[in-house]
Amino acid sequence: MAHSIAPQRDETDRPSQRATQARATAAPGKAALVPADPSPAAVRNTRQKEAIREAILAADRPLSPEEILSAAQKGVASLSLATVYRNVASLQRDGWLQAVTLPGMPARYEVAGKAHHHHFHCNECGKVYEMEGCGFEFHAKLPKGFLATEHELFLSGRCAACS
């Protein structure tokens, strides 16, 4: 049986209680579009932020700011890249969104709070995809006396569309 090790997180990494409540009220496997406490003090919802959330949910994979912009402009044509960056930062502070960082590449963003998983990067089109779960058995490969406390794994190659 493969063992996955959850990354260590400090208080600044933890999603806000508001965002955790929002995910808890969503349908299983789906992220909530707004926090459970929709008061103006809790969250400022705009057409732009809603279009960004919907674009991220519809893609169901990590997106770059440029990919978010392209998808969200279908709902709000006047959306700018600066607005995407501001809203991505806000959604991260709310705990709804998290950055996916792969070596040597700009950050992509995905809905926060998902189960442990890894990522695949297509070298042809540049898209990043999620790989469910973790089947990598690494404990037997560690040098004697070593103890792993976390891991990151990503694969690269060609996606189905580019193969």
C-alpha positions in Angstrom: 0.0 0.0 0.0 1.4 3.4 -0.9 1.7 6.0 1.8 1.2 9.6 1.1 2.7 12.2 3.3 0.8 15.4 3.7 3.0 18.5 3.4 3.6 20.3 6.7 1.6 23.5 6.9 1.9 26.5 9.2 -0.9 28.8 10.3 -0.3 31.1 7.3 -1.0 28.2 4.9 -4.3 27.1 6.5 -7.5 28.0 4.7 -9.7 30.4 6.6 -12.5 29.1 8.7 -14.9 30.9 6.3 -13.5 29.0 3.2 -13.5 25.7 5.1 -17.2 26.2 5.9 -17.8 27.1 2.3 -16.3 23.9 1.0 -18.2 21.9 3.6 -21.5 23.3 2.3 -20.7 22.4 -1.3 -21.8 19.2 -3.1 -19.4 16.3 -2.6 -16.4 16.7 -4.9 -17.3 20.3 -5.8 -16.0 23.6 -4.4 -18.3 26.2 -3.3 -18.4 29.4 -5.3 -18.7 31.7 -2.3 -17.9 31.4 1.4 -20.6 30.3 3.8 -20.8 33.8 5.3 -21.6 35.9 2.2 -21.8 39.2 4.2 -20.0 42.2 2.6 -17.4 42.1 5.4 -16.7 38.4 4.6 -16.3 38.6 0.9 -16.7 41.1 -1.9 -18.3 39.4 -4.8 -18.1 41.0 -8.2 -19.0 39.8 -11.7 -15.2 39.6 -12.3 -14.5 37.4 -9.3 -17.5 35.2 -10.1 -16.3 34.8 -13.7 -12.8 33.9 -12.4 -14.2 31.3 -10.0 -16.4 29.8 -12.7 -13.4 29.6 -15.1 -11.3 27.7 -12.6 -14.1 25.3 -11.7 -14.9 24.6 -15.3 -11.3 23.9 -16.2 -10.9 21.3 -13.5 -7.1 21.6 -13.7 -4.6 24.2 -12.5 -4.6 27.4 -14.6 -2.1 30.1 -15.3 -3.3 33.7 -14.8 -3.4 34.0 -18.6 -5.5 30.9 -18.9 -7.9 32.2 -16.2 -8.2 35.5 -18.1 -9.0 33.8 -21.4 -11.7 31.5 -19.9 -13.2 34.2 -17.6 -13.4 36.8 -20.5 -16.2 34.6 -21.9 -18.3 35.8 -19.0 -16.9 39.3 -18.6 -15.3 40.5 -21.8 -13.7 43.6 -20.2 -11.7 41.6 -17.7 -8.0 42.5 -17.5 -4.9 40.5 -16.4 -4.4 42.9 -13.5 -7.9 42.2 -12.3 -7.2 38.4 -12.5 -4.0 38.8 -10.4 -5.9 40.9 -7.8 -8.7 38.4 -7.6 -6.4 35.4 -7.5 -4.6 37.0 -4.5 -7.9 37.6 -2.8 -9.2 34.1 -3.4 -5.9 32.7 -2.0 -6.3 34.9 1.1 -9.9 33.5 1.5 -8.5 30.0 1.3 -10.5 29.1 -1.8 -7.6 29.0 -4.2 -4.0 27.7 -3.9 -0.9 28.0 -6.0 0.6 25.0 -7.8 4.3 25.5 -8.4 6.4 23.3 -10.7 10.1 23.8 -11.0 11.1 26.5 -13.5 7.5 27.5 -14.3 5.2 30.3 -13.3 2.5 29.4 -10.7 -0.8 27.9 -11.7 -3.8 28.0 -9.5 -6.4 25.4 -8.4 -9.2 25.1 -5.9 -7.8 24.6 -2.4 -8.6 21.8 -0.1 -8.4 18.9 -2.5 -7.1 15.5 -1.4 -3.3 14.8 -1.9 -2.5 14.6 -5.5 0.3 15.3 -8.1 0.6 17.1 -11.4 1.5 16.4 -15.0 2.9 19.1 -17.3 2.5 18.8 -21.1 5.7 19.8 -22.8 3.9 20.6 -26.0 0.9 22.8 -25.0 2.2 23.8 -21.6 -1.0 22.8 -19.7 -0.8 21.3 -16.3 -3.2 18.5 -15.3 -4.0 16.9 -11.9 -3.2 13.2 -11.2 -5.4 11.8 -8.6 -4.0 10.2 -5.5 -0.4 9.1 -4.8 0.8 5.6 -5.8 4.5 6.2 -5.3 6.1 3.8 -2.8 9.1 5.7 -1.6 9.8 4.5 1.9 11.7 1.4 0.7 13.9 3.7 -1.5 15.0 6.0 1.3 18.6 5.5 2.6 18.8 3.6 5.9 17.8 5.8 8.8 16.1 8.5 6.7 12.6 9.6 7.5 10.6 11.5 4.8 8.2 14.0 6.1 6.8 15.3 2.8 7.2 14.8 -1.0 6.4 16.4 -4.3 6.1 14.6 -7.5 5.3 15.9 -11.0 5.5 14.2 -14.4 6.0 15.8 -17.8 5.5 14.6 -21.3 2.7 15.0 -23.8 -1.0 15.1 -22.9 -3.6 13.1 -24.8 -4.5 16.1 -27.1 -0.8 16.6 -28.1 0.1 12.9 -28.5 
